[in-house]
Amino acid sequence: MKNYYLLLLASVSLSACVATESFVDGEPGADGVSVVSSIDNEKCEPKAAVKVRHTGYAERLTGYIEKDLDKLAKNAAFKEGGNTVMMIEKYEEGRGTQSALYHVYMCN
């Protein structure tokens, strides 16, 4: 019976890790950067391409992983002087490690 409670406690603890919304802090000012799925080339000037990478120790839901990658890209875009990012390619989708390539733009 004791082992059952230990197993139940471990399951609940791991579930809490999986459900964590974000492991990434936003840089001051990066909250003004937009994440888009397409670009109007007449209104947007390319600034940079950035590869972002996040390494964690827990399996997480895909939506939370993408939010972290987007937040890392927004941080990088702000540092590059851009106000818009678009994911171009996902590289890694492994246990605890994810990365993606984003293009950074300055859009009017």
C-alpha positions in Angstrom: 0.0 0.0 0.0 2.9 2.3 0.8 4.4 1.8 -2.7 1.0 2.7 -4.2 1.0 6.1 -2.5 4.6 6.8 -3.5 3.8 5.9 -7.1 0.7 8.2 -7.0 2.8 11.0 -5.5 5.4 10.6 -8.2 2.8 10.7 -11.0 1.2 13.9 -9.6 4.6 15.6 -9.3 5.5 14.7 -12.9 2.2 15.9 -14.2 2.8 19.2 -12.6 6.1 19.5 -14.5 4.4 18.6 -17.8 1.7 21.2 -17.3 4.1 24.1 -16.6 3.1 26.9 -19.0 6.5 28.5 -19.6 10.1 28.1 -18.6 11.3 31.2 -20.5 11.3 34.8 -19.2 10.4 37.6 -21.6 13.0 40.4 -22.0 11.7 43.9 -21.2 10.3 45.3 -24.5 10.0 41.9 -26.2 6.3 41.7 -25.4 5.8 44.2 -28.3 7.1 41.7 -30.8 4.5 39.9 -32.9 4.6 36.3 -33.9 3.2 35.7 -37.4 2.7 32.9 -39.9 3.2 35.0 -43.0 4.8 38.3 -43.9 3.7 41.2 -46.2 7.0 41.9 -47.9 5.9 45.4 -48.9 5.4 46.4 -45.2 8.3 44.4 -43.6 12.0 44.7 -43.8 14.2 41.6 -43.0 16.5 42.2 -40.1 18.0 38.8 -39.2 17.6 35.1 -38.9 17.9 33.6 -35.4 18.1 30.1 -34.2 16.6 29.6 -30.7 17.0 26.6 -28.5 15.4 25.5 -25.3 16.7 22.6 -23.2 14.5 21.3 -20.4 14.2 18.2 -18.3 10.5 17.4 -18.6 8.3 16.3 -21.4 5.8 19.1 -22.1 2.8 19.7 -24.2 3.5 20.9 -27.8 1.7 24.2 -27.3 3.8 25.1 -24.3 7.0 24.2 -26.2 6.0 26.4 -29.1 5.2 29.3 -26.7 8.7 29.0 -25.2 10.3 29.0 -28.7 8.2 32.0 -29.7 9.2 33.8 -26.5 12.9 33.1 -27.1 12.5 34.4 -30.7 10.7 37.5 -29.5 13.6 38.2 -27.1 16.1 37.8 -29.9 14.0 40.0 -32.3 13.9 42.8 -29.8 17.7 42.7 -29.4 18.0 42.7 -33.3 15.8 45.7 -33.6 12.8 43.9 -35.1 9.2 43.9 -34.1 7.9 40.7 -35.9 9.1 37.1 -36.0 8.1 34.1 -38.2 9.1 30.5 -37.6 10.8 29.1 -40.6 11.8 25.6 -39.5 11.9 23.4 -36.4 15.1 21.5 -36.0 15.0 19.4 -32.8 12.0 17.8 -31.2 13.7 15.6 -28.7 13.2 14.7 -25.0 13.7 18.0 -23.3 15.4 19.9 -26.2 13.7 21.9 -28.9 15.0 24.5 -31.4 13.7 26.5 -34.3 14.8 29.0 -36.9 13.0 32.3 -37.1 13.2 35.3 -39.4 13.1 38.7 -37.7 11.5 41.6 -39.5 10.8 45.3 -38.8 7.2 45.9 -40.0 5.2 49.1 -40.4 
